Amino acid sequence: MRKVKLAVKDIEEPVARINQIAYVLCAPPNSPFFTMLYISIRFLRFHHPNVKIYLLTDTSTFEHLGSRNSNLREIIDVIIPVQDHYEGDFVKMSRHLKTSLSDYITGSFIYIDVDAFVVRPIDFLMDMNCDFAACQDGNCNPDQFIMPEFETKPFAALGWTIPDGPYYNGGIMVVGATKAAKAFFYRWHELWKLAVSKGHFKDQPPLNLAVRDVDLITKLLPPQYNFLLGMYRGGAYLPHVVHVSTTNFDQRNDTIFHNLIRSIHSGNILNNEFIEALSASGYYWTDRKSIKNVIYSKKWSMLPEAIFGRFLKIFRI
């Protein structure tokens, strides 16, 4: 595929600290995604109380923002409802909005998935100067990444070549206020719509093609800024952003955040003391006897208990 130069680098100096945070939420009434957004914002506000939060949503979801967590509207600065284009298909509409974020937000911003939680300050992201920054998918070095089959299918079906270099995860993105960043979103949305027309809805394959096709200043973030909890262990040591997996959400209790989401969704209160304690814990799995998890998170005080628990399990004591 021919490389298309859609824009030139045009970062202006000096670059102000990024203070805008963007979320996207499209979901049916009473969905746990409302609760995830609420918890994500509460954690973000705990560590960065003065950020300006944007929410892009569809008109149907907008009507239900106050139906469960009634103060959702109160903790979001700017809510932008957009007419539904997909006849109630919330997944498609969510990705439609995500791939066109720059149409609605002016200036630099940080995008955060609703199932990602800031557990340590993200000043490093706020002070970045680039067109685009994100973490390598898989929480590893690019040369160590093995792309899962579900991610390769759109490339094969559409005849796309998998890009060389980093394969970015779009759960956390830093976006600059540049023409190049704007061109990136244009290309991403264009490629995503092409994929949808062929029956493929994932936003990450077209994201990485867009990064390849546009002349961007990109930066690869450390895995601690998008720790994919429940999928990988890289980035487990003192992560700044914990990103849980929503796959089979109702059947999962392997992470503290899955249990927290269910607790708050059922009506329990999330207080700042709990946010502070969980953020400081540095260990976010429910299994406290996993030797691998303990080692990856470097929680050495937990190691004796984990080893003893493994001993009991092996000998079935």
N, C-alpha and C positions, 0 to 999 in steps of 0.2 A: 504493500500500500504506500502511495506517495506521501511523503511528509509535507504537510501543509503548514506554511508559516502564516499564522493568522494575526500575529501582533508582534510588536517590538517591546523590549524591556523599557519601562518608563517610570521606575520607582523615583519618587520625588524625595528630596531631602529638605529638612529633617523629617523623619518618620515618627509620628506621635505614637504613644502607647495604645495598643488595641484595647478598646473598652466595650466593644459590641460583641455579644454572644448570640448566636442564632440557633434556634431549634425548629424542627418540623414535626407536627403531629397531625395525623389523619387516622381516625379510629372510630369504631362503632361505640354507642353509648355503653357505659359501665366497663369498658375495656381496661385492663390493667396498665395499658400504655399511658392513660391519664395519670395514674399514680406514679409510674416511672418518671414522667416529666416533672411532677410535683417534687419527688424526692431529689431528682437531679438538680433542680433549681435551688432547693433548700441547701443542699451540699455546696453548690456553687456560691450562693449568697453568704454562706457561713465563712468561706475562705476569701471571697471577694464581694463585699456587700454593695459596692458602688458601681458594678458593671451595669450596662444597659442591655436588657434581655429582649430579644425579638422572637416571636413565634409566628411561623407561617403555618396556616391550617386551611382546610376546606370549610365551606359555609355550614355543612352539616355538623362537623366536629365542633365548630365554633359555638353552635347552639348548646352544646353539652359541656362546655368547659367549666360551668359552675354547678353541674348536677351532682358531682361526687366531692372532689376537693374544692369546696366553695371559694377558697381564697386563691385558686389558681390565677384568676384574672387579676387579683391584687398584687401578685408577686411577679407579674410579667409587665414590662414597660410598654411594649408595642405589640399588638396582636393584629396580624394581617390575614383576614379571611379571603380566600380565593374561590371562585366558582368551580364546582366539581366538573371535571372533564371526562370522568370515567364511570358514570352511572353507579356511584356508590362503591366502586372498587378502591378501598382505602390504601391498599399497598401500592397500586399504580399511581394514585394521586399523591401519595407521600413522596414517591421517587420523582414524580414530575416536579414537585416543588423543590426537592433537594437539588435536583440538577439545574434548577433555574434560580437559585438563591440570589444571585447578583442582580436579577431584575427587580428585586424588592428591597435590597439593603444597599445603601450608599456608604462607601468607605470600607476600611479594613474590618474584618470580623473573624471570630473563631466559631466554627460550627461544632456542635456537640450532639450526638445521638441521644434520644431520650432515655436509653438504657445505659448511659455512661455517667459516671459519678466522680466529681472532683473531690479527692480525699486529701490532697495537699495542694498548696498554692500553685498556680500556673503562670506566674510572672514571666517565666522563660518564654512561653507562647505569646504573651502580651507584648513582649519587647522584640519580637521577630521582625525582620525586614526582608521580605521575599514576596514573590507572587503566590506561591503555594507551598505548604508544608504539611506533611502527614507522616504516620508511622508505616514501616514495612508491615504488610500483612503477615500474620504468623508469629509476630514478636521475635524476629530473628534477624540475622544479617541477610541481605538480599541473595547472596550466593548460597545460603543454606535453605532457602524457602522452597518447599515442594507444594505446588499448587494443588488443592483438592479437586476431585473430579467435578463436583458441582460448580466450581468456578471456571473450569475449562470448557464446559459444554457450550456456552454461548459463543466462545471463540471458534470452536469447531463448526457449529451450526451456521454461523454467519460468515465463515471463511476469513476470520480475522486472525492476524498473527499476534501471538502473545508478546507484549513489549519486553525488551531487555531492561536490565537494571532493576531498581526497586519496584515492587508491586504494592501500591499503596492501599491501606485500609481507610475507607472514607468515614469511619465513625467519629474521628476527630480531625478537623482540617483548619489550618490557618490560611486565610485568604487576604491578599494584599489589595490595596485600593489602586489598582493599575489597569491599564488597557489590556495587558496580557492576561490578567486574572479574569477580566470580563470575557475575553475571547475564549479562555478555557471553558467557562461555563456555557457559552454559546455552543462550543464544539461538543461538550459533554452531553448537553440536552439533545443536540442533533443526533448524536450516536445512540443515545438511550432510546429516543423515539424510533429510530431505525430498528433497534433490537426488539422493541415492543411490537412493531409491525410484523416481526417474524416469530412472535410468541415467546420472547425472552425478556424478563422483567428486571433482572438484577442490575443495579446501578454501578457496581464496582468494575466490571470489565470495560464498559464505555468510559468510566472515569480514567482508567489507566491508559486507554487509547488516546483520550483527550490530552493527558499530560504529555504523551509522546508527540502528538500532532502539533501542539502549540509551543511556540518559543517562550518558555517560562524560566524564571529563576525559581528553582525548587530547592527545598531543604528536607532532609530525612530526619524525622524526629526520633529521639530515643524511645524504646518500647515502653518506658514508664509513663509516657503520656497517652498511651492507649493500650493499657494492659488488658488483653482479651481473656478475662477470668472465665474459667470453665472450658476453655479451648486450648490454651497454651500456657506455659509457665514462664517463658521469657518476659522480663519486665516485672516479675513478682516482687523484687526487692525494692521497697519504698516507692511504690507507684504513685503518680500524681493523679492519674485518671484511671478508674477501674471500669471496664466495659464488660457487662455481663452478656450472656447469650440468651436470647428469648426463644430459641428453638425448644419445642416441647416444654414450654414454660410451666404449664400446670402440673407436670409430672416431676419437676426438678426441685430439689432442696439441697443441692451440693454447694451452694454459696450462701453466705450470710445475706447478700443483697436479694436473692430470690425470696428468702423468708421475710425480709424486711418489706419488700413490695407487697407480699400477701398480707402482712400484718397491717400496714397502713391502708391498703385497699379495703380491708374489712372494718375500718373505722378507728383504729388505734392512732394515738398522737405521736408525731415525730418531734422530739424536742432537741434543742441545741446541745444539751449534755450528751445525748446519744450520738449525735452527729460527730461531736468532738471525740468521743471515746472510740467510735468505729473508725474514724479517719486515722487516729493515732495508733490503732492496733497493728496495722501493717500485715495482717493475716485475714483473708476474706473468705476462706473456705469453711464449711461446717465440719469437715473431717479434720480434727486436730491431731490425728495419729498417722497422717500421711508423711512418711519420711521424705519423699520427694518434694512435697509442697513446703515442708519446714525448711529443707535445705535451700530451695530456690528463693524463698522469702527471707532466708538468713535469720530465722527466729530461733536462735540456738537454745534459748531457755526452754523451748518446747521439745527439743530433740530427745531428751531422756524418756519423756512420756510416749513419744511416737515410737521409739525403739522398743520400749516395754510393751506397747500395744501390739506391735508387729510380732513380738515373741509370743504373746498370748494367742494371737490369731494363728500363727504357724502351728503351735502345739495344741491349739483348741482347748486352752485351759479356761 
